[in-house]
Amino acid sequence: MSKQNVINIGLCGFGTVGQGVWKHLTRARADLETRLDVRLEVRRVAVKNIRRKRKIRIPLRKLTDDALSVATDPKIDIVCELMGGTDLARQVTLAALRAGKVVVSANKALISAYGAEIFATARKHGGHFFFEASVAGGIPIIKALREGLVANRFPQIYGILNGTCNYILTEMEERDESYSVVLAEAKQLGFAEADEALDVQGWDAAHKAAVLAWLAHGIWVNPKHMIVEGIDRITPADFKNATALGYGIKLLAIISRDFATDELSVRVHPTLLPEGNVIANVSGVYNAISVTGDVVGTTLYVGKGAGQDATASAVISDIVDAVAMLSNCRGMHLISEVPLPTDSGVKLSPLEKIRGRYYLRLTVRDEPGVLAQIASVMARHHVSIASVIQNPSEATGTASLVLTTHESHELAMRSTIKQLSRLARVVDQPLLMRISDFIA
C-alpha cells in the first residue's frame, strides 16, 4: 500500500474513552483498512502524564503531554478530542480546524458552549467536525437526524440522555432504596463521577439537549435559558405515588417546537411517564430517544448511552466517516458537519406557553385546614387540583401531601411554588415534577 493511502490519527486524551478507541480501533483495524482501502495509523497520543501506568500499553514514542502539538502536527489528518472540559479542548479543536484537519469529538459541553464558533472555524479554514459520540453514546442519533430523517421537521424530540441518572432512578424504584445509598453504589461501580453534580442536577443532559436542538432546529440554546432540574430530591415514596397514578419516573430532555408560532422549548427535568410508554421501561445505564418527524412519524432509538465501549463505538464511527471523506471512498455513508442555517424566526417559548400537568409533593404540618390553605393558593394562580394523595411523613407531626393538577403552565406553577414555600404550614421545599402523556 502506498504512503499516500495512510491516514494518520491523533488522540488528545487517553482516559476511559481514549483507551476504548485505541482498543477497538486496534482490534478492528484490519477489517476497517480492507473496507476503506487505506492504512490507519494512530500516530500520536496526548496524555497528562507520560509516565503514568495504564492498563492499555502504548509505545512511549507515541506519547506526548502537549495536546496542541497533536492538533497542529502537519502529518496528522484526524484529531480525536477526548479530553473533556472546555478550555484546552476548545484550543485543541480550533487549532486543528484552522489547520484544515478533521476533528472528532465526544465533548457535549464543548459543543454546547462553543458550537457556533467551532463550525464557523471549520467552514472558514476547510476543516471538518464530527461529533456523533457527544449526545447519546452508542446511539447514532446524530446520523439519524442529519441523514435518515433529513426530509422531516421535528415538532417533538424527547428522551433519556443521561445513563447515570437512569441507573440511579431504576435502582431506587426496583429496590425501594434512597437516593443517597444508590448514588454511593453508582460511584463504586463507576457509573457516577466522584463529583456527580453535572449528571444528577441535569446539566449533562442539558448540554446534550442543546446539541439536539441545534441539529433539529438550527438554533443554539444556552442551558441557562432552559428549564433544568435534577433528580437529587426524588424519594422512594415518589415512585410509589407515581405507580399508584399509573406512571414511572425518568429524567427527560424534551425539545418541542410549535411550527405555527415558531416557538421552541428545551427543558430537562424529572417526568412522570405512563407505564405503557416504551421509554418509561428503559432501565439501567441505557439511553432512549423518541423523535417525531412530520413525514416519518415517531421513531425510537435505545442503546447504551455512556461507558467506554458505547462511546468508543461512536467515535470510531466518526473516524470511519472522516477517513471515507478524506480518501473519497465510494459507497460509504457520510454525515455532513455543515450546520443547518440558523432560523432567525425561531424564538424560545415563554413560560406561560409551556403547558402540561404537574405532580406536587409537599411536607406539611399535620393539622386541620392545611389542604384548604394550599388549595386557596393554587386557585389564586388558576391551578386546578386533579387528585390528592396523603401519606404519613417520617417526621412527627407532619404529613406528605401529593397533588396532581389539571393542565396549567410553567409560569403559574413557579408562582404557586414560590407562595407555597412561604407558608408556615409547609415545612420543606415543595417538589415539582411534570406529568407527561407521551404514548411512545
C-alpha atoms as one frame of an Amber mdcrd trajectory, in Angstrom:
protein
   0.000   0.000   0.000   1.403   3.408  -0.928   2.314   6.103   1.527  -0.420
   8.331   0.130  -3.001   5.878   1.434  -2.001   6.250   5.089  -4.450   8.164
   7.325  -2.748   9.370  10.494  -4.838   9.800  13.646  -4.021  11.756  16.793
  -5.738  11.126  20.123  -5.955  14.033  22.572  -6.922  12.431  25.841  -6.328
   8.835  26.866  -8.776   8.279  29.678 -11.686   5.861  29.590 -12.892   6.878
  26.123  -9.446   7.338  24.606  -8.332   3.902  25.732 -11.556   2.421  24.391
 -10.932   3.998  20.992  -7.363   2.655  20.929  -8.507  -0.821  21.989 -11.351
  -1.188  19.491  -9.562   0.572  16.659  -6.655  -1.824  17.105  -8.995  -4.817
  17.195 -10.941  -3.768  14.107  -8.085  -2.216  12.145  -7.586  -4.979   9.572
 -11.269  -5.090   8.676 -11.566  -1.300   8.517  -8.466  -0.980   6.353  -9.870
  -3.515   3.910 -13.220  -1.738   3.706 -11.702   1.728   3.395  -8.697   0.775
   1.262  -6.331   2.811   3.436  -3.856   2.155   6.214  -4.870   3.570   9.610
  -2.124   4.742  11.951  -2.553   6.231  15.425   0.469   8.475  15.174   0.433
  10.385  18.470  -1.456  10.315  21.757  -1.609  13.303  24.115  -1.834  12.472
  27.828  -1.498  14.420  31.061   1.263  12.204  32.455   3.518  10.290  30.070
   4.958   8.075  32.816   1.636   7.005  34.281   0.986   3.250  34.168  -2.056
   2.310  32.089  -3.998  -0.883  31.526  -3.516  -0.499  27.797   0.098  -0.440
  26.707   1.107   2.124  24.147   4.614   2.755  22.717   6.328   5.561  24.618
   7.437   7.197  21.358   3.772   7.895  20.502   3.050   9.747  23.746   3.191
  13.484  24.351   1.931  15.789  27.070   1.355  18.593  24.551  -2.143  18.229
  23.079  -1.757  21.348  20.929   1.248  19.780  19.190  -1.018  16.918  18.127
  -3.628  19.349  16.816  -1.072  21.201  14.702   1.090  18.256  13.584   1.063
  18.516   9.754   1.302  14.733   9.399  -1.906  14.073  11.372  -5.138  14.005
   9.363  -7.742  13.302  12.072  -7.623  14.714  15.619  -9.807  13.000  18.227
 -10.579  15.417  21.069 -11.377  13.119  24.007 -10.125  15.203  26.937 -13.359
  16.626  28.298 -13.651  20.104  29.751 -13.905  23.179  27.577 -10.732  25.280
  27.887  -7.910  23.169  26.462 -10.423  21.171  24.425 -11.542  24.379  22.691
  -7.945  25.401  21.964  -7.120  21.992  20.513 -10.302  21.831  18.436  -9.901
  25.299  16.958  -6.186  24.811  16.271  -6.859  21.589  14.367  -9.715  23.126
  12.395  -7.615  26.158  11.495  -5.087  23.715  10.077  -7.830  22.252   7.888
  -7.973  18.957   9.764 -10.856  16.700  10.718 -11.780  16.822  14.407 -13.785
  14.041  16.062 -15.213  14.925  19.467 -17.297  13.325  22.212 -17.454  16.587
  24.168 -21.076  17.760  24.568 -20.140  20.584  26.974 -17.681  21.979  24.426
 -20.204  21.840  21.585 -22.983  23.328  23.711 -20.783  26.264  24.756 -18.774
  26.882  21.582 -20.616  25.105  18.768 -21.207  28.233  16.693 -17.515  29.185
  16.886 -16.375  25.649  16.083 -18.498  25.323  12.954 -17.630  28.827  11.762
 -13.924  27.985  12.115 -14.373  24.709  10.248 -16.108  26.477   7.358 -13.547
  29.283   7.194 -10.476  27.049   7.117 -11.779  23.950   5.344 -11.765  21.754
   8.434 -14.448  19.259   9.404 -16.076  18.475  12.739 -17.706  15.127  13.631
 -19.490  14.651  16.953 -21.686  11.527  16.979 -20.433  10.451  20.425 -21.391
  13.739  22.083 -25.109  13.129  22.648 -26.140   9.527  23.273 -23.020   7.362
  23.354 -23.538   4.350  21.140 -26.920   5.513  19.769 -26.375   7.044  16.295
 -28.904   9.808  16.871 -26.940  12.496  15.023 -26.737  10.405  11.861 -30.456
   9.679  12.197 -31.367  13.363  12.390 -28.964  14.596   9.712 -29.250  11.735
   7.251 -32.054   9.238   7.712 -34.643  11.838   8.748 -33.394  14.761   6.686
 -36.787  15.230   4.970 -38.511  15.901   8.301 -39.261  18.789  10.567 -39.315
  17.803  14.235 -42.181  19.012  16.429 -41.004  16.810  19.295 -37.841  15.065
  20.471 -37.593  13.689  23.983 -35.754  11.011  25.881 -33.266   9.771  28.435
 -29.860  11.334  27.731 -28.003  10.548  30.953 -27.249   6.950  31.874 -26.088
   7.803  35.396 -29.451   9.316  36.320 -31.350   6.496  34.671 -29.344   3.928
  36.624 -29.995   5.734  39.914 -33.725   6.100  39.275 -34.007   2.460  38.184
 -32.290   1.175  41.322 -34.316   3.454  43.597 -37.570   2.191  42.117 -36.726
  -1.504  41.888 -35.125  -1.771  45.334 -37.131   0.867  47.199 -33.810   2.450
  48.142 -32.859   6.035  48.932 -31.117   8.366  46.500 -28.007   8.740  48.685
 -27.467   4.981  49.022 -27.865   4.301  45.299 -25.634   7.250  44.388 -22.843
   5.899  46.608 -23.177   2.484  44.954 -23.156   4.062  41.485 -19.864   5.772
  42.314 -18.352   2.480  43.491 -19.430   0.797  40.257 -18.046   3.606  38.114
 -21.488   4.670  36.843 -21.238   8.068  38.567 -18.386  10.566  38.806 -16.787
  11.489  42.122 -18.473  14.883  41.669 -21.906  13.833  40.489 -23.442  17.311
  40.234 -23.194  17.688  36.441 -25.169  14.474  35.964 -27.730  14.443  38.768
 -28.606  18.139  38.544 -29.456  17.748  34.866 -26.673  19.804  33.247 -25.084
  16.943  31.330 -28.433  16.163  29.705 -28.970  19.887  29.071 -25.692  20.117
  27.126 -26.806  17.167  25.010 -30.261  18.672  24.537 -28.609  21.860  23.262
 -26.805  19.834  20.581 -30.018  18.046  19.581 -31.946  21.327  19.433 -29.334
  22.772  17.102 -29.354  19.676  14.898 -33.135  19.640  14.637 -33.865  23.370
  14.528 -30.645  25.216  13.684 -30.639  27.315  16.853 -28.214  27.269  19.774
 -29.986  27.295  23.142 -27.824  28.082  26.152 -28.635  25.676  29.023 -29.019
  28.770  31.217 -32.139  29.576  29.195 -33.644  26.107  29.634 -35.711  24.666
  32.457 -33.117  22.367  34.078 -33.911  20.315  37.186 -32.253  17.224  38.614
 -33.143  14.034  40.445 -31.499  14.545  43.840 -34.747  15.321  45.722 -36.706
  12.318  44.461 -37.539   9.719  47.127 -38.761   6.101  47.080 -42.168   7.454
  48.121 -42.379   9.388  44.854 -42.063   6.131  42.914 -44.868   4.585  44.980
 -47.061   7.615  44.352 -46.254   7.579  40.640 -47.089   3.864  40.428 -50.415
   4.462  42.147 -51.139   7.068  39.484 -50.055   4.738  36.662 -46.678   6.325
  35.913 -42.929   5.786  36.145 -40.313   8.498  36.711 -37.498   9.353  34.277
 -35.155  12.305  33.836 -36.107  13.532  30.364 -34.766  16.065  27.929 -37.703
  17.470  25.947 -37.376  19.587  22.800 -40.706  20.851  21.451 -41.412  23.245
  18.617 -44.717  24.794  17.630 -44.301  25.429  13.914 -47.419  27.610  13.815
 -45.802  30.184  16.119 -42.154  29.124  15.610 -41.684  28.830  19.367 -39.184
  26.324  20.749 -38.874  24.953  24.277 -35.872  22.968  25.506 -36.017  21.552
  29.006 -34.575  18.837  31.248 -36.418  17.605  34.317 -37.806  14.509  36.081
 -41.028  13.489  34.382 -43.848  11.074  35.143 -44.291   8.874  32.072 -47.226
   6.468  31.551 -46.252   2.912  32.488 -47.034   1.699  28.952 -44.594   4.158
  27.390 -41.533   2.373  25.950 -39.074   4.906  27.362 -40.666   4.583  30.811
 -39.444   0.974  30.754 -35.854   1.667  29.656 -33.734   0.847  32.688 -30.177
   0.953  33.980 -27.467   2.900  32.155 -29.361   2.837  28.858 -30.436   5.939
  26.943 -33.556   6.213  24.797 -34.696   8.924  22.399 -38.074   9.383  20.730
 -38.055  11.522  17.579 -41.289  12.682  15.959 -40.958  13.908  12.389 -43.679
  15.468  10.323 -43.074  12.977   7.499 -41.973   9.722   9.125 -43.960   9.935
  12.352 -42.303   8.702  15.557 -39.083   6.685  15.601 -37.368   5.346  18.714
 -33.675   4.785  19.499 -32.463   2.774  22.501 -28.943   1.761  23.479 -26.080
   2.254  25.901 -25.597   5.960  26.286 -22.308   6.006  28.134 -19.289   3.932
  29.052 -16.062   3.107  27.304 -17.357   0.748  24.638 -20.509   2.639  23.655
 -18.720   5.969  23.328 -15.725   4.430  21.569 -18.110   2.851  19.071 -19.496
   6.271  18.142 -16.031   7.855  17.959 -14.760   5.114  15.645 -17.876   5.522
  13.506 -16.943   9.174  13.046 -13.332   8.239  12.303 -14.522   5.867   9.574
 -16.749   8.566   8.061 -13.851  11.026   8.179 -11.472   8.548   6.529 -14.035
   7.852   3.814 -14.382  11.565   3.176 -10.618  12.167   3.103  -9.949   9.236
   0.788 -13.031   9.792  -1.429 -14.159   6.276  -0.633 -17.303   5.447  -2.575
 -20.239   3.659  -1.046 -19.623   4.934   2.481 -22.442   6.627   4.379 -21.183
  10.050   5.414 -22.504  12.583   7.862 -22.108  16.223   6.950 -20.989  18.500
   9.735 -22.184  21.573   7.844 -24.733  23.198  10.174 -28.324  23.892   9.334
 -28.988  27.537   8.507 -29.997  29.424  11.616 -33.723  30.063  11.518 -33.954
  33.632  12.787 -37.709  33.222  13.156 -37.362  30.627  15.909 -37.740  32.005
  19.411 -37.842  30.404  22.833 -41.303  29.749  24.220 -42.302  31.986  27.132
 -43.063  30.120  30.347 -46.815  30.640  30.006 -46.726  28.796  26.662 -45.107
  25.677  28.166 -48.158  23.775  29.278 -48.783  20.463  30.972 -49.950  18.664
  34.083 -47.960  18.556  37.309 -47.107  16.391  40.317 -46.543  18.390  43.501
 -45.273  16.881  46.770 -45.422  18.914  49.971 -44.358  18.098  53.508 -46.857
  19.895  55.717 -47.868  20.188  59.332 -50.458  17.507  60.108 -53.251  19.778
  61.245 -56.728  20.827  60.101 -57.107  23.371  57.303 -53.789  22.703  55.571
 -55.258  21.341  52.350 -57.749  24.192  52.170 -54.965  26.753  52.536 -52.892
  25.074  49.826 -55.898  24.816  47.501 -56.549  28.522  48.026 -53.012  29.425
  46.961 -53.247  27.232  43.888 -56.639  28.669  42.930 -55.177  32.171  43.194
 -52.800  31.212  40.348 -55.527  29.387  38.381 -54.007  25.956  39.072 -56.713
  23.291  39.366 -56.189  20.208  41.578 -56.917  16.868  39.877 -56.108  14.399
  42.696 -54.770  14.231  46.247 -52.679  11.539  47.947 -51.869  11.892  51.649
 -49.148   9.795  53.253 -47.617   9.824  56.733 -44.273  11.578  56.937 -41.101
  10.366  58.644 -41.094  13.469  60.838 -43.510  13.503  63.771 -46.443  15.836
  63.351 -46.094  16.161  59.591 -47.690  14.572  56.556 -46.722  14.148  52.933
 -49.285  15.676  50.626 -49.151  14.815  46.909 -51.274  16.806  44.480 -51.665
  16.373  40.761 -53.028  19.174  38.630 -55.093  19.620  35.532 -53.319  21.379
  32.676 -51.510  24.534  33.702 -48.269  26.225  32.649 -44.751  26.845  33.944
 -45.256  30.476  34.956 -48.321  29.667  37.055 -46.552  26.742  38.723 -43.469
  28.829  39.550 -45.640  31.450  41.202 -47.566  28.761  43.059 -44.413  27.054
  44.368 -42.959  30.392  45.461 -46.029  31.249  47.511 -46.465  27.752  48.942
 -42.848  27.780  50.133 -43.622  30.812  52.286 -46.478  29.144  54.180 -45.691
  28.343  57.801 -47.528  25.035  57.458 -45.238  23.896  54.609 -42.104  22.613
  56.350 -39.878  21.713  53.376 -39.254  22.962  49.860 -42.020  21.581  47.593
 -41.043  19.047  44.930 -42.499  19.655  41.475 -42.422  17.130  38.631 -44.111
  17.256  35.237 -46.642  14.660  34.135 -46.402  13.583  30.509 -48.829  11.618
  28.416 -46.289  10.702  25.740 -47.507   7.457  24.199 -44.206   6.282  22.680
